[in-house]
Amino acid sequence: MENSGVSIDLGSIAIILTIVFAVLKLVGTVTWSWWIVFLPILAVVALSIVVLILILLGVSVWNLHQHHKFNKKFNGK
């Protein structure tokens, strides 16, 4: 099987939707608030921030666990 090479990720979909929504708003087809127009991009940014926070939290917990194991092994606590 051969891969066609076409790949669309979540960021690309958000940008395309935002452009479509902005054009529809500027033309007057929809009367949405600008918050709704930019919601696809805002959602991707919010999701990215949540994932980053979860990664940092996971690394912190892992680091504390490793530190605790080190202290228990060498300090006898």
N, CA and C of each residue as an Amber inpcrd file, in Angstrom:
protein
   231
   0.8360000  -1.1760000   0.0000000   0.0000000   0.0000000   0.0000000
   0.8800000   1.2380000   0.0000000   0.4170000   2.2400000  -0.7030000
   1.1820000   3.4670000  -0.8070000   0.4400000   4.5850000  -0.0940000
   1.1810000   5.3660000   0.7060000   0.6060000   6.4920000   1.4190000
   0.4750000   7.6710000   0.4660000  -0.6850000   8.3090000   0.4680000
  -0.9080000   9.4260000  -0.4510000  -0.1720000  10.6850000  -0.0160000
   0.2900000  10.7400000   1.2170000   1.0360000  11.8870000   1.7000000
   0.1630000  13.0240000   2.1990000  -1.1410000  12.8490000   2.2170000
  -2.0410000  13.8870000   2.6980000  -2.3070000  13.6370000   4.1700000
  -1.9830000  14.6370000   4.9720000  -2.1850000  14.5220000   6.4080000
  -2.6820000  15.8600000   6.9380000  -3.7930000  15.8290000   7.6420000
  -4.3410000  17.0450000   8.2360000  -4.3970000  16.8230000   9.7420000
  -3.7580000  17.7200000  10.4760000  -3.7640000  17.5910000  11.9200000
  -4.7900000  18.5510000  12.5240000  -4.8870000  18.5100000  13.8440000
  -5.8860000  19.3040000  14.5480000  -5.6560000  20.8030000  14.3580000
  -4.3980000  21.2220000  14.3370000  -4.0870000  22.6330000  14.1410000
  -4.5150000  23.1330000  12.7770000  -4.2960000  22.3190000  11.7580000
  -4.7030000  22.7020000  10.3990000  -6.2160000  22.8270000  10.2880000
  -6.9220000  21.9020000  10.8970000  -8.3890000  21.9600000  10.8820000
  -8.8750000  23.2210000  11.5840000  -8.2320000  23.5570000  12.7220000
  -8.6290000  24.7600000  13.4670000  -8.3900000  26.0180000  12.6390000
  -7.2690000  26.0770000  11.9420000  -6.9750000  27.2550000  11.1190000
  -7.9680000  27.3700000   9.9610000  -8.2450000  26.2520000   9.3060000
  -9.2050000  26.2660000   8.1890000 -10.5880000  26.6910000   8.6680000
 -11.0390000  26.1300000   9.7960000 -12.3480000  26.5090000  10.3360000
 -12.3980000  27.9850000  10.7090000 -11.3290000  28.4800000  11.3140000
 -11.2920000  29.8850000  11.7110000 -11.3520000  30.7940000  10.4900000
 -10.6400000  30.4410000   9.4440000 -10.6850000  31.2430000   8.2140000
 -12.0880000  31.2240000   7.6160000 -12.6930000  30.0500000   7.5620000
 -14.0550000  29.9400000   7.0210000 -15.0270000  30.7610000   7.8670000
 -14.9340000  30.6380000   9.1940000 -15.8310000  31.3890000  10.0760000
 -15.6160000  32.8890000   9.9310000 -14.3460000  33.3240000   9.8090000
 -14.0560000  34.7520000   9.6690000 -14.6180000  35.2940000   8.3630000
 -14.4660000  34.5420000   7.2860000 -15.0200000  34.9820000   5.9960000
 -16.5390000  35.0780000   6.0810000 -17.1680000  34.0680000   6.6860000
 -18.6260000  34.0980000   6.8270000 -19.0770000  35.2900000   7.6640000
 -18.3250000  35.6180000   8.6970000 -18.6760000  36.7630000   9.5390000
 -18.4750000  38.0750000   8.7770000 -17.3650000  38.1950000   8.0720000
 -17.0920000  39.4310000   7.3360000 -18.0810000  39.6590000   6.1880000
 -18.5260000  38.5780000   5.5680000 -19.5040000  38.6840000   4.4800000
 -20.8940000  38.9850000   5.0340000 -21.1330000  38.6260000   6.2920000
 -22.4280000  38.8920000   6.9100000 -23.3560000  37.7000000   6.9180000
 -22.8370000  36.5380000   6.5380000 -23.6620000  35.3310000   6.5260000
 -24.0340000  34.8940000   7.9400000 -23.0900000  35.0490000   8.8670000
 -23.3520000  34.7090000  10.2660000 -23.1670000  35.9600000  11.1140000
 -23.8670000  36.0140000  12.2050000 -23.7680000  37.1700000  13.1070000
 -23.1700000  36.7540000  14.4490000 -22.2820000  35.7870000  14.3940000
 -21.6570000  35.2890000  15.6160000 -20.7360000  36.3380000  16.2170000
 -20.4640000  36.1520000  17.5040000 -19.4510000  36.9520000  18.1670000
 -18.0750000  36.5320000  17.6470000 -17.1010000  37.4530000  17.7440000
 -15.7550000  37.1120000  17.2960000 -15.1500000  36.0080000  18.1540000
 -15.6040000  35.8610000  19.3980000 -15.1190000  34.7540000  20.2450000
 -15.4670000  33.4090000  19.6160000 -16.6610000  33.3130000  19.0710000
 -17.0720000  32.0620000  18.4330000 -16.2810000  31.8290000  17.1510000
 -16.0090000  32.9070000  16.4160000 -15.2410000  32.7950000  15.1710000
 -13.8460000  32.2320000  15.4590000 -13.2120000  32.7160000  16.5270000
 -11.8560000  32.2730000  16.8590000 -11.8270000  31.0780000  17.8120000
 -12.9660000  30.5150000  18.1110000 -13.0340000  29.3860000  19.0440000
 -12.2090000  28.1660000  18.6220000 -12.1600000  27.7950000  17.3370000
 -11.3310000  26.6340000  16.9790000  -9.8550000  26.8110000  17.3580000
  -9.3020000  27.9900000  17.0930000  -7.8950000  28.2220000  17.4480000
  -7.7370000  28.3070000  18.9600000  -8.6740000  28.9720000  19.6220000
  -8.5990000  29.0680000  21.0870000  -8.6870000  27.6860000  21.7340000
  -9.4970000  26.8070000  21.1670000  -9.6200000  25.4550000  21.7060000
  -8.3110000  24.6810000  21.5610000  -7.6400000  24.8240000  20.4250000
  -6.3590000  24.1390000  20.2250000  -5.3040000  24.6880000  21.1860000
  -5.2910000  26.0090000  21.3770000  -4.3430000  26.6080000  22.3130000
  -4.6310000  26.1290000  23.7340000  -5.9000000  26.1180000  24.1290000
  -6.2610000  25.6540000  25.4660000  -5.8890000  24.1880000  25.6570000
  -6.1560000  23.3670000  24.6610000  -5.7990000  21.9470000  24.7450000
  -4.2830000  21.7750000  24.8600000  -3.5410000  22.5630000  24.1220000
  -2.0730000  22.4980000  24.1950000  -1.5730000  22.8870000  25.5760000
  -2.1730000  23.9030000  26.1650000  -1.7780000  24.3260000  27.5090000
  -2.0990000  23.2420000  28.5290000  -3.2640000  22.6190000  28.4100000
  -3.6330000  21.5420000  29.3300000  -2.6640000  20.3670000  29.2110000
  -2.3240000  19.9920000  27.9850000  -1.3780000  18.8880000  27.7820000
  -0.0140000  19.2420000  28.3620000   0.4350000  20.4710000  28.1540000
   1.7140000  20.9100000  28.7050000   1.7130000  20.8640000  30.2310000
   0.6300000  21.3150000  30.8450000   0.5280000  21.2670000  32.3060000
   0.5460000  19.8290000  32.7960000  -0.1630000  18.9360000  32.1090000
  -0.1750000  17.5280000  32.5130000   1.2060000  16.8970000  32.3700000
   1.9280000  17.2440000  31.3190000   3.2830000  16.7220000  31.1390000
   4.1910000  17.2200000  32.2530000   4.1200000  18.5240000  32.5470000
   4.9480000  19.0810000  33.6200000   4.6020000  18.4710000  34.9700000
   3.3210000  18.2410000  35.2110000   2.9000000  17.5930000  36.4580000
   3.4230000  16.1680000  36.5340000   3.3440000  15.4450000  35.4220000
   3.8550000  14.0740000  35.3950000   5.3500000  14.0170000  35.6270000
   6.0980000  14.9210000  35.0100000   7.5490000  14.9600000  35.2040000
   7.8790000  15.3080000  36.6560000   7.1200000  16.2320000  37.2360000
   7.3560000  16.6090000  38.6250000   7.0970000  15.4430000  39.5690000
   6.0100000  14.7290000  39.3550000   5.6940000  13.5760000  40.2070000
   6.7520000  12.4970000  40.0370000   7.1780000  12.2480000  38.7980000
   8.2140000  11.2500000  38.5610000   9.5200000  11.6520000  39.2430000
   9.8650000  12.9420000  39.1590000  11.0800000  13.4400000  39.7950000
  11.0050000  13.2840000  41.3130000   9.8620000  13.6080000  41.9030000
   9.7030000  13.4370000  43.3500000   9.8020000  11.9700000  43.7340000
   9.2380000  11.1040000  42.9190000   9.3010000   9.6660000  43.1890000
  10.7470000   9.1730000  43.1350000  11.4910000   9.5950000  42.1240000
  12.8930000   9.2010000  42.0080000  13.7130000   9.7500000  43.1740000
  13.4400000  10.9820000  43.5820000  14.1450000  11.5980000  44.7060000
  13.8490000  10.8330000  45.9940000  12.6000000  10.4310000  46.1670000
  12.2050000   9.6730000  47.3520000  12.9020000   8.3020000  47.3740000
  12.9550000   7.6330000  46.2200000  13.6410000   6.3440000  46.1410000
  15.1250000   6.5040000  46.4520000  15.7480000   7.5740000  45.9630000
  17.1710000   7.8240000  46.2130000  17.4090000   8.0370000  47.7040000
  16.5810000   8.8720000  48.3290000  16.7480000   9.1240000  49.7530000
  16.5070000   7.8790000  50.5880000  15.5430000   7.0720000  50.2070000
  15.2370000   5.8610000  50.9400000  16.4080000   4.8660000  50.8300000
  17.0220000   4.8010000  49.6630000  18.1060000   3.8430000  49.4380000
  19.3740000   4.2470000  50.1770000  19.7240000   5.5390000  50.1400000
  20.9990000   5.9460000  50.7000000  20.9150000   6.5380000  52.1060000
  19.7480000   6.9670000  52.5110000  19.6170000   7.5430000  53.8460000
  18.9170000   6.6100000  54.8110000  18.3650000   5.5310000  54.2920000
  17.6800000   4.5680000  55.1300000  16.3510000   5.0380000  55.6560000
  15.7950000   6.0670000  55.0500000  14.5030000   6.5950000  55.5170000
  13.3820000   6.0420000  54.6870000
